[in-house]
Amino acid sequence: MTITRFHVVLEQAEALFVSGSTIRGILEVVADADTECREIMMRAKGWATLSFILSRAQEKPDTNEEYFLDQSVTVWQGSELGAMLKKGEYSLPFKFLIPPNCPPTFKGDYGKIKYKIEGYAGSPWDPPSVCEVKFQIAEPYDLNEDHDARKPIRISSEETVCCGCCRTGPVTISLTAPKSGYTPGEEIVLFGEINNGTKMKIKDITLKIIQRTIYKAKNGNQKKEKKVIKRVELPGIPARQAQELGVSWFKERMYFTCMYHLMMKNRCDLNSSYPSRFA
């Protein structure tokens, strides 16, 4: 084939959509000579795949695959086998309706959900011309409709620490945030206090936002994944002293909705965790 340009351009340049919306674009085609071509087609695909191994004894990994979107449309049609695509430049429009309830784009260590649009020009004799462009699906999640998202975060805990043959302490921790639901890129502000009532220095303090994911295979097996999204390291606290906490950070621009855990760890000779949820 003598097609020198075969390129997909989406009307929405950032390539971010929601379920139920319409994807519009054009396929740019340049033929520098008359070219035999059966047809030119566009295909929209969205699917999830996963693969994991639970034990070394497994001969094959647990897998799963599921399609959420698979649509095709012909944007140019030859009248018969061997029809000619005339020399010139073409802008071939297309559109696809994204089905409702398509899951958002996701990428993890053991699975992913991805979307793309493919272009295909078939010839009776030569290899086909192909191209593709990836796009993302964001979940149309409205925090204003989620009453739990407006609830403040309140974490508090008290714990004694083993010191030789006796226990010392306690270490008390309190942490608050004005709400528990945040939009991508929104600032998260945390306030609190740690009171070290022990005879030992707290070596360091770590705040984490952790994303937890569960992958499910066809046979029912599950694999759990834990990923640290954000981490803040703070200095330790001397024995018998207290320290106020004030932390400001920005949530990653991830366009899927899930639950996060806010983890606080203090380290003397002992690690303790204090979880809370982000939506």
N, C-alpha and C positions, 0 to 999 in steps of 0.2 A: 504494500500500500504506500501511497505517496502523501499521507497525512503528516504534516510537519508540526502541527499544534493540535493538542487534544487535551483540554484543560477545563476543570469545573470551577465555577465562580458562584459562591452563595450570595444571595441578596443581603443576608445578615452576616456582615463580615466577621463578627466575633464567634460565629458558629455555635451559639448557645441557645437552646430551645427548651420548651417545656412540653409535657404530654398534652396532646390535643391540639397543638399548634401546627401551622403549615410551614414547610421548608420550601422556599422558592430559590431558583437560581438559573444559570444558563451554562450550557456546554459550549465552549469556544472551540471551533474546528477550523483549521486552515489546511486546504488541499492545494499543493503547488502544481497539480496536474489532474486531469480527469482520472477518477479512481473507482475501480469496481468495488461495490459495497452493498451487502444485502440490506443492512439496517444499522441504525445507531440507537442504542438503548441506555437507559439510566436505571440503576437499582439502588434502593435504600435498604440498609441492613442494620439490625440491632440485635445483639445476642450476648449471652453470658456463658462463660466457660470457667471450670475449676478443675484442679488436679492436685491431689495431695497424697502423702503416704503416712500412715499412722504408726507403722512399725517396720523394722528392717526385714521382718519375715515376709512382708508383702511382696509378691512377685510383680503385681501390676498396681499402679496408683488408682485410688478412687477418683472418678471423674463425673462430670455432669456438663451438659450443654443444653441451652434453651434459647429459642428465638422469640423476640418480642416484636420485631419489625422486619418484614421482608416483602417489599413492593417493587414492581418493575413497570416501566413505561417506555414506549417507543417514541423517540423524538424525531427520527427521520426514517422513512421507509422507502426502499427501492421497489419499483413496480413489479420486478421479476428478478429471478436469479441472474446475477451479472449486471444489475442496474448500475448506472454510473453516478457517482457523486462528482458533480462538475467542479472544475477548478475554481477556487474562490475562498472567501471567508464566511463562516456561518456562526450565528449566535442562536443556539437552539434552547428555548425555554423549557423548564420542567418544574413540577411541584409535587410534593408528597405530603400527605396528612399523617402526622404522628399519632398512632392510636392512643387512647386514654390509658392511664395507669402504666405507661412504660417506666421502668425503674431508672433512676438517675445513673449517669456514668460513674464507674467505680474502677479502681485498680488496687489490688492487694497482692500479697505474696503468693497466695494460692488460687486466686481467681480474679476475674475482671468482667466488667460490663462495658461494652464499647459499641459505637455507632459509626457508620460511614456511608458515603454515597459513591457509587462506582459508575463510570462511563465505559461503554463497550461499542466498538465499531467492528462488525463482522465482514470478512471478505471471503469469497469462495476459494481463493487460492493462497493468499498471503496470511501471515500471522495477524491476529486482531490488534487494533489499537485499544489500549486500556488506560484508565486514569482513576484516581479516587481522591476524596477529601474526607477527613474525619470531622465529626461534630459531637457536641456534648448535649446531654439531656440533664436539666436541673429539675428537681422536684418542686412543684408549685406549692410550697409549704408556707403558710401564713402564720407567723408567730402570734399575731394579734388574736387569732382564733384559738390559740392554745393557752388555756388558763394556767396550766402548770408552768409555762415559760415565764410568767410574770412573778412567780414565787421567788423570794430571795433565797440565796444559798446560805445556809448556816451549818458550819461544821464545828463540832466541839468534842474534845476527848481529854481524858485524864488517865495517866498510866504511871505506875511505879516502875523503877528500873532495878534489876538485880546487880548488886555490887558485892562480889565475893559471896559470903555466906548470909548476907542480909540484903534487904531491899531499901532503896532510898528514893526520895521524890516527894510528891509526884511531879511529872511533867504535864502541864496543861496547855492545850492548844485550842484556840478559837479562830475561825476564819469566816468572813461574810462577803457576799456580793449582792448588789441590789436586785438582781434577777438571775434566772437560770437559763434563759433562752437568748441566743445571739444570732445575728445575721452575718454572712461572710464579710470579713474585713472589719467588723465592729470591735471597738475597744472593750476589753474585759478588765474591770478594776476590782481588785481584791484588797480587803483590809482585815487585820487580825492581830493576834498577840500570842507569843509563846512564853510561858513562864517556866523557867528551869529551876525546879525546887530540889534538884538532886545535888550531890556533892561532886559531881563530875561535869566537865564541860561538854556541851553539845557540839560535836565536831562540825557539822554542817546541816543545812536545811535545803530541801529540794521541793519545788512545786512542779507538778506535771499535769498536763491534759493528755489523757490516754484514750485512744479509739479502740474499741473492742469489736471484733468481727467474728461471726460464726459461719463457716462454709459447710454446706450440706450436699453430700453426694447422692446419686440415685439409689444406692443400696442402704441409705439411712445413716451412714457413718458421718461424723462431724469433725471438723478441724477448727480450733479456736486460734485467733490471732490477736495479739496485743501490740499496739504501735504507739509510741510516744509522739504526740503532735507538737507539743510545746513543753519546754523545760526552763525553769529559772533556778539558778543556784544562789543561795544566800549564805552569809557568814554564820558561824556558830555562835553559841551563847555561853558565857562563863557560868560556873556553878552559882546557884542561888541568885540568879538575875533573870530579868524579863526583857523581852524585846518586842517592839511593835513591828507589824508587817504592813507594807504598802506596796502592791505590785500592780503594774499596768502593762498589758500586752494586747496584741491583736490576734484574733482568731484567723487561722489560715483560710484563704479563699478557696474552700472546697464546696462544690456545688451539689453535694448530696446531703440529705438530712439523716443524722444518726445520733446516737446517744454517746456522750463522752463522760469520762470520769475525771474529776479533779482530785489529784492525789497529793497529799503532803507527807513528806517523810522527814523525821528528825533522827539524827544518828548520834547516840552516845556510844555504847557498845551494843545497841539494840536498834533495830529498824521497826518503825510503826507506820501504818498507812491509814489514811482517813479519806474515804471516797465520797464524792457527791457527783451529781449528774449535770451535764450540759445538753441542751437539745439543739 
